[in-house]
Amino acid sequence: MGIPMRSPKQYLVVEVSAEGTIEFHPMKNWCRANPTEAPPLNPNEANSQALRRGFERLGWSVEETDTQIRFFKPGTTQSALEVLGETDPDLDQLDTPEGERETVFELEYQLRDFIAHNIESLKVDGKSLRLYVDDQGRDGIEYPTGVGPIDILAIDSDGSYVVFELKRGRVADKAIGQISRYMGWLITNREEGTKVKGVIVAKDISQNLRHAVVAVPNVSLFEYHISFTLNEIKAANAR
C-alpha cells in the first residue's frame, strides 16, 4: 500500500531576541553555529528527522504549520508564540496536575517510542498490529503527510490503517480534530477499499472527549498506566 509523500517543510529554530522580536534560523545552519546547544549529531550528515528527534530528546518543543516545522528551546514556547500571535496552550501541559508528573512520560517522544517498540503486542478492535512501512522503506514513526506527521501509523491484521495520536498527559476533545485530520488525509490518499481507524492514547481521557468520540465510530480511546518498582539486590558475600 503506497501513500504519496508530502511536500518538504522548512525546519526552523525559533528564538526570542533580547528586544522581544522573533528570529527564525534554518535548523542545520543553527546547529552548525551553536554546536554546544544542538543535538550531538553532525548536521552535515544527519537528516532533518534525526535532528528533530535529537532536539526532542533535549526537551525542545516542536510546532508545525502548513509550511514549517519550528523548534523552541525549553521554556520559551509560550513567549515565542505570544510574540507570533499564535498562542494555543498545550492542554497536556495545562491539565496535568503537578502531583502526577512522576507517573507520566516527561516527553511525548518517550511515549511514542515505547508504543512503537511494543506495537506488535497491542491489539485494536481485537486485531494485531504492525508498524507501517512504505515503498521507500520509511516506517510509521512520525510518518509525514500533507497535513502534518502522524505520531504512529500502523497496519492491523485486516490490512486497515491505524492512526495513533499520542498525548503524554491529560487530553481534551480537541484531539478528535487532530486525529480526524490525519485520518481524512489517509482516506483521500489511500488505496481504494482500505479502511482507516484512529487511536487516541493519553494518561487521562476527558469526559468531553468520551462524548465526542461517540460521533466518530472508527476512533478508539486508550489510557496508559505506568508501574515502576525498585527491587533491592543484596551484595555478594565477601570471601
NUKE-230316 format. One line per field, with one value per residue (C-alpha): residue number from 0; x, y, z. Coordinates in steps of 0.5 Angstrom, whole numbers, plus 500, padded with zeros to 3 digits. Layout:
BEGIN
lumse	(NUM, ...)
c1	(X, ...)
c2	(Y, ...)
c3	(Z, ...)
//
This chain:
BEGIN
lumse	(0, 1, 2, 3, 4, 5, 6, 7, 8, 9, 10, 11, 12, 13, 14, 15, 16, 17, 18, 19, 20, 21, 22, 23, 24, 25, 26, 27, 28, 29, 30, 31, 32, 33, 34, 35, 36, 37, 38, 39, 40, 41, 42, 43, 44, 45, 46, 47, 48, 49, 50, 51, 52, 53, 54, 55, 56, 57, 58, 59, 60, 61, 62, 63, 64, 65, 66, 67, 68, 69, 70, 71, 72, 73, 74, 75, 76, 77, 78, 79, 80, 81, 82, 83, 84, 85, 86, 87, 88, 89, 90, 91, 92, 93, 94, 95, 96, 97, 98, 99, 100, 101, 102, 103, 104, 105, 106, 107, 108, 109, 110, 111, 112, 113, 114, 115, 116, 117, 118, 119, 120, 121, 122, 123, 124, 125, 126, 127, 128, 129, 130, 131, 132, 133, 134, 135, 136, 137, 138, 139, 140, 141, 142, 143, 144, 145, 146, 147, 148, 149, 150, 151, 152, 153, 154, 155, 156, 157, 158, 159, 160, 161, 162, 163, 164, 165, 166, 167, 168, 169, 170, 171, 172, 173, 174, 175, 176, 177, 178, 179, 180, 181, 182, 183, 184, 185, 186, 187, 188, 189, 190, 191, 192, 193, 194, 195, 196, 197, 198, 199, 200, 201, 202, 203, 204, 205, 206, 207, 208, 209, 210, 211, 212, 213, 214, 215, 216, 217, 218, 219, 220, 221, 222, 223, 224, 225, 226, 227, 228, 229, 230, 231, 232, 233, 234, 235, 236, 237, 238)
c1	(500, 503, 502, 504, 509, 508, 512, 518, 517, 522, 526, 527, 530, 526, 529, 526, 532, 533, 529, 523, 523, 523, 528, 528, 534, 535, 536, 542, 545, 543, 546, 553, 553, 551, 554, 554, 547, 545, 544, 550, 549, 553, 549, 552, 551, 545, 538, 533, 528, 534, 536, 529, 529, 535, 532, 526, 531, 534, 527, 526, 518, 516, 511, 508, 505, 503, 510, 514, 517, 519, 524, 523, 528, 526, 521, 521, 515, 509, 513, 515, 508, 505, 510, 508, 501, 499, 498, 495, 496, 498, 493, 497, 502, 496, 491, 496, 497, 503, 503, 502, 509, 512, 507, 507, 512, 516, 517, 512, 517, 518, 511, 511, 518, 515, 509, 512, 517, 512, 507, 506, 504, 498, 491, 486, 479, 482, 486, 494, 498, 505, 509, 507, 513, 512, 515, 521, 523, 520, 517, 511, 514, 513, 510, 510, 503, 500, 497, 503, 506, 502, 505, 505, 502, 501, 497, 492, 492, 486, 490, 487, 491, 491, 493, 496, 495, 499, 498, 503, 498, 491, 487, 481, 476, 481, 485, 479, 480, 487, 486, 481, 485, 490, 485, 482, 488, 489, 482, 483, 490, 489, 488, 481, 478, 483, 480, 483, 482, 484, 487, 488, 493, 493, 495, 488, 482, 477, 469, 469, 473, 469, 463, 466, 468, 461, 460, 467, 466, 473, 477, 478, 481, 486, 489, 496, 499, 506, 508, 515, 518, 525, 528, 534, 539, 544, 551, 555, 558, 565, 570)
c2	(500, 506, 513, 520, 524, 531, 537, 539, 543, 548, 546, 553, 554, 560, 565, 571, 576, 581, 586, 581, 580, 573, 571, 565, 560, 555, 549, 546, 553, 554, 547, 549, 556, 553, 546, 546, 547, 543, 535, 531, 530, 532, 537, 536, 528, 527, 528, 533, 528, 525, 532, 533, 527, 530, 536, 533, 529, 535, 537, 542, 544, 543, 546, 545, 550, 548, 550, 550, 546, 550, 549, 552, 552, 549, 554, 559, 556, 561, 567, 566, 564, 570, 575, 571, 572, 564, 563, 556, 553, 546, 542, 537, 542, 546, 540, 535, 536, 537, 531, 527, 529, 523, 518, 521, 521, 527, 528, 526, 522, 517, 515, 515, 510, 506, 504, 504, 499, 495, 495, 488, 486, 491, 490, 495, 492, 485, 486, 485, 491, 492, 498, 501, 502, 505, 503, 508, 504, 510, 507, 509, 513, 521, 519, 525, 527, 533, 535, 534, 528, 522, 520, 513, 510, 502, 497, 492, 484, 486, 491, 497, 503, 505, 512, 514, 521, 521, 525, 524, 528, 529, 530, 534, 534, 538, 531, 529, 534, 533, 525, 527, 531, 525, 520, 524, 525, 518, 517, 521, 518, 511, 505, 504, 500, 500, 502, 508, 507, 512, 511, 517, 515, 519, 519, 521, 522, 528, 527, 531, 527, 521, 524, 527, 520, 517, 521, 518, 511, 509, 512, 508, 511, 508, 511, 508, 507, 506, 502, 503, 498, 498, 491, 491, 487, 484, 485, 479, 476, 478, 472)
c3	(500, 498, 501, 497, 501, 503, 500, 504, 510, 513, 519, 523, 530, 533, 538, 542, 542, 548, 544, 544, 537, 534, 530, 525, 523, 519, 523, 520, 520, 527, 529, 526, 529, 536, 537, 545, 545, 539, 539, 539, 531, 525, 522, 515, 516, 520, 516, 519, 522, 526, 528, 530, 535, 538, 539, 543, 547, 549, 552, 546, 544, 536, 533, 526, 521, 514, 511, 517, 523, 529, 534, 541, 547, 553, 557, 551, 547, 550, 550, 543, 541, 544, 540, 534, 536, 535, 543, 543, 550, 550, 554, 556, 560, 563, 565, 568, 576, 579, 583, 577, 574, 576, 573, 566, 561, 561, 554, 548, 544, 550, 550, 542, 542, 548, 544, 537, 540, 543, 537, 536, 543, 542, 539, 537, 536, 537, 531, 532, 529, 526, 524, 517, 512, 506, 499, 500, 507, 511, 518, 521, 527, 526, 519, 514, 511, 507, 514, 519, 522, 525, 531, 530, 523, 524, 520, 523, 521, 516, 513, 515, 517, 525, 526, 533, 536, 543, 549, 555, 560, 560, 553, 552, 546, 541, 540, 536, 531, 530, 529, 524, 520, 519, 518, 513, 509, 509, 507, 501, 499, 501, 496, 495, 500, 505, 512, 517, 524, 530, 537, 542, 548, 554, 561, 562, 558, 559, 559, 554, 549, 551, 549, 543, 540, 540, 534, 531, 531, 528, 534, 540, 546, 551, 557, 559, 566, 569, 574, 577, 582, 585, 588, 593, 591, 596, 596, 594, 601, 602, 601)
//
